[in-house]
């Protein structure tokens, strides 16, 4: 079972696409590896997904911790 949830999303702030973010939260008691996970976008009218980020080996969220992807930059 995975305890990672999307805790917050901003799909276009005052500066448009350069002001977007997704915040993930690990609600579980153990660290969760994000290795191989993908953050994807699909417009309301689009038929296919665009991969914005693929998380690399070693990317983890600690227990009760957060992970932020902002304007295409993970961290």
Phi, psi and omega in degrees: 000140180249133183257018181273130178230159172279119183265334180199145178221138170233111187273351173175106180275197181302334180261017178074218185296338179279003183234040182250153174202160172228131178245127178256148179230134175261104182277356185274176183272356182228156176297149179238129177280134175258005182307124180088347177292152179234143170258120185236156180235141171217125179290164180299332181256355183281151180258348182230160180268147174247123179282121179267329182201138170242122185286136185273166177303135181096353178280117181224159171245123180292164177303135181060025183249170183242157174221128185247132170244115184237123177046046177081006180244118181275149176169000000 
